[in-house]
Amino acid sequence: MRDIIIVSIYAAALGWAIYKKSPFIALMVYFWISFMNPHRYTWGFAYNLPLAMGAAAVTFLILAIAYKQIKFPRTRETYFFLAIWAFTLLTTIFSMYPEEAWPRWIILAKSFLMILVAMLIINNKDRIITFLLGVVFFIGLVGVKGAIFGVLTGGEYRVWGPPESFIEDNNSVGLCMVMLVPLCLFLKDVVPKKWQSIVLFGIAGALSVSAVLTYSRGALLGLVAVSIYYWTFSRHKIRVAAVGIIVLIIALQVLPQKWFNRMDTIEDYEEDRSANMRLNSWTMSYYIARKNILGGGFACFTLENYDRFSPNPSLGRAHQDGQIVGSTAHSIYFQVLATQGFGGLLLYLMALFSMLFSLRRVDRIGQMVESGHWVSSVSRGLIGSIIGFMVSGAFLSLAFFDLFWALYGAGICLKSFVFSGEWLQDNKKILFDK
């Protein structure tokens, strides 16, 4: 029954997109499938259907007809995005393990291609806000489900994402939750209805609960960072701080002891094996980058490289599907350093900080214009998401995380639209205009 319902909604949405000649609708269907993975909650024929590929094909088909909707965003961050994409191709060509690196680059290229399409057609206020709200609800439903599960089980079990998806493991889904919390809290000031604001606030709460119950230490640190960030912009600092303290006290009373045992290793890192594995992987990443000007390419975290470059090869072992394989980088920064070299890391960091700087400028522009409240709210939400990614990502190997790059693309769309000046006269509802 679930299969029929999901496929019916999918087909109807794509049919609507074709009827309206709207690549934006088809694109939203693609991100619905890619982020929420609703077909992974079925047990029948829909489970393995290439639904994302179908939505992408329809998007390109409509773009070929309605090509006048395309508008290339000429921003500094756009060129950083394209440069990173090209640089990963170069490092893959010269990778240490090309047979394993190419499949990973192809997955990255598919994701980047659809994000580039999004950057070309999300070019007005309604589409920017609708895209972000869509992302929030697509993954937010996963967070609500995880929060309900966690509360009903007393937090005894970890929250996981949809099976066989990019957010399946606890660290990935925890990072998603962290990144979307600030978006919810700032977008609630943009939606027109009071009930919509309440729903977004509730989703933010559910996402926070899910993030904590993933047992991901990176997610916990990121959640602390985005909470502090939101507090600095809140107009009711005392009230927000009081609520935060109350929630913290309740959490300390109801969370199970094994959760505290897991989090205690943040402080006792010298006695924690996983922390020592991180230091070992980071050291190896440095030596790989120093040895290879373009890094080792994707899939360079192998047992062979741990034997060659790490100070303690035994800490580079991990179990996967019953086999012993090389551990991961345990950090987006060292992951990029090892796979893309020092040049790739520099390019990556320039893209990150350039986006933060640009969004801060957009925020200030929004504050100077009477009708710019939504601009400030959206830019602040995106900044909070990037901060969450940068803090949590310091301990996770998710440098090319789909959600981050989708929000990066949204930041490019926002900057391009605001700097064009069109938004000052954009009072029409043009969400699905041709």
URWONOR-V366158 format. One record per backbone hydrogen bond with DSSP energy under -0.5 kcal/mol. NH is the residue of the N-H (numbers start at 0). CO is the residue of the C=O. If there is no record, write none. Layout:
NH,CO + NH,CO
This chain:
4,0 + 5,1 + 6,2 + 7,3 + 8,4 + 9,5 + 10,6 + 11,7 + 12,8 + 13,9 + 14,10 + 15,11 + 16,12 + 17,13 + 18,14 + 19,15 + 20,16 + 21,16 + 22,20 + 25,21 + 26,22 + 27,23 + 28,24 + 29,25 + 30,26 + 31,27 + 32,28 + 33,29 + 34,30 + 35,30 + 35,31 + 36,31 + 36,32 + 39,36 + 40,37 + 41,38 + 46,43 + 48,45 + 50,48 + 53,49 + 54,50 + 55,51 + 56,52 + 57,53 + 58,54 + 59,55 + 60,56 + 61,57 + 62,58 + 63,59 + 64,60 + 64,61 + 65,61 + 68,65 + 69,66 + 70,119 + 73,71 + 74,72 + 78,74 + 79,75 + 80,76 + 81,77 + 82,78 + 83,79 + 84,80 + 85,81 + 86,82 + 87,83 + 88,84 + 89,85 + 90,86 + 91,87 + 92,88 + 93,89 + 94,91 + 95,295 + 96,295 + 97,94 + 99,96 + 100,96 + 101,97 + 102,98 + 103,99 + 104,100 + 105,101 + 106,102 + 107,103 + 108,104 + 109,105 + 110,106 + 111,107 + 112,108 + 113,109 + 114,110 + 115,111 + 116,112 + 117,113 + 118,114 + 119,115 + 120,116 + 121,117 + 122,120 + 127,123 + 128,124 + 129,125 + 130,126 + 131,127 + 132,128 + 133,129 + 134,130 + 135,131 + 136,132 + 137,133 + 138,134 + 139,135 + 140,136 + 142,138 + 143,139 + 144,140 + 145,141 + 146,142 + 147,143 + 148,144 + 149,145 + 150,146 + 151,147 + 152,148 + 153,150 + 154,149 + 155,152 + 158,212 + 160,167 + 164,161 + 167,164 + 172,168 + 173,169 + 174,170 + 175,171 + 176,172 + 177,173 + 178,174 + 179,175 + 180,176 + 181,177 + 182,178 + 183,179 + 184,180 + 185,181 + 186,182 + 187,183 + 188,185 + 189,186 + 190,186 + 196,192 + 197,193 + 198,194 + 199,195 + 200,196 + 201,197 + 202,198 + 203,199 + 204,200 + 205,201 + 206,202 + 207,203 + 208,204 + 209,205 + 210,206 + 211,207 + 212,208 + 213,209 + 213,210 + 214,211 + 215,210 + 216,214 + 219,215 + 220,216 + 221,217 + 222,218 + 223,219 + 224,220 + 225,221 + 226,222 + 227,223 + 228,224 + 229,225 + 230,226 + 231,227 + 232,228 + 232,229 + 233,229 + 233,230 + 239,235 + 240,236 + 241,237 + 242,238 + 243,239 + 244,240 + 245,241 + 246,242 + 247,243 + 248,244 + 249,245 + 250,246 + 251,247 + 252,248 + 252,249 + 253,249 + 254,250 + 258,255 + 259,255 + 260,256 + 261,257 + 262,258 + 263,259 + 264,260 + 264,261 + 265,262 + 266,263 + 267,263 + 268,266 + 270,267 + 271,267 + 271,268 + 272,270 + 275,271 + 276,272 + 277,273 + 278,274 + 279,275 + 280,276 + 281,277 + 282,278 + 283,279 + 284,280 + 285,281 + 286,282 + 287,283 + 288,284 + 289,285 + 290,286 + 291,287 + 294,291 + 295,337 + 296,338 + 299,296 + 301,299 + 305,301 + 306,302 + 307,303 + 308,304 + 309,304 + 309,305 + 314,311 + 315,312 + 316,313 + 317,324 + 319,322 + 322,319 + 324,317 + 324,322 + 326,315 + 331,392 + 334,330 + 335,331 + 336,332 + 337,333 + 338,334 + 339,335 + 340,335 + 340,336 + 342,292 + 343,339 + 344,340 + 345,341 + 346,342 + 347,343 + 348,344 + 349,345 + 350,346 + 351,347 + 352,348 + 353,349 + 354,350 + 355,351 + 356,352 + 357,353 + 358,354 + 359,355 + 360,356 + 361,357 + 362,358 + 363,359 + 364,360 + 365,361 + 366,362 + 367,363 + 367,364 + 368,364 + 368,365 + 371,368 + 375,371 + 376,372 + 377,373 + 378,374 + 379,375 + 380,376 + 381,377 + 382,378 + 383,379 + 384,380 + 385,381 + 386,382 + 387,383 + 388,384 + 389,385 + 390,386 + 391,387 + 392,388 + 393,389 + 393,390 + 394,391 + 395,392 + 397,395 + 400,397 + 404,400 + 405,401 + 406,402 + 407,403 + 408,404 + 409,405 + 410,406 + 411,407 + 412,408 + 413,409 + 414,410 + 415,411 + 416,412 + 417,413 + 418,414 + 419,415 + 420,416 + 420,417 + 421,416 + 422,416 + 423,420 + 424,421 + 425,421 + 426,424 + 429,427 + 432,429
